[in-house]
Amino acid sequence: MSIFDFLKVRKKAPTASIAKERLQIIVAHERGQRDEPDYLPALQKELVAVISKYVKIDQEHVQVALENQGSCSILELNITLPDR
C-alpha cells in the first residue's frame, strides 16, 4: 500500500441506499419474530405525519389494513383527501 492510497478520496455509499438496506433487515427480522404487527400503530402515525406535511387530512378518514398472502404481507393505507 502506498501513500497515494491514503490520499485517494473514497466514495461513500449513498445514505438512501444504506437506509433502505437497514430497513429491509429490520423488516425481515420483525417478520420472523411476530405473530401480530406491533409496529403498525407507529407506522400509521409516521405515514400520516408525512402526508400531513403536504395535505391537510382528517385523522378519522385514515384506514389501515394488513393482509398476509403466503410469505408476503400487504399494508394498505387509505386516506380520504379533502376536495380542493
Order of alpha helices (4+ residues) and beta strands (2+ residues): alpha-alpha-alpha-beta-beta
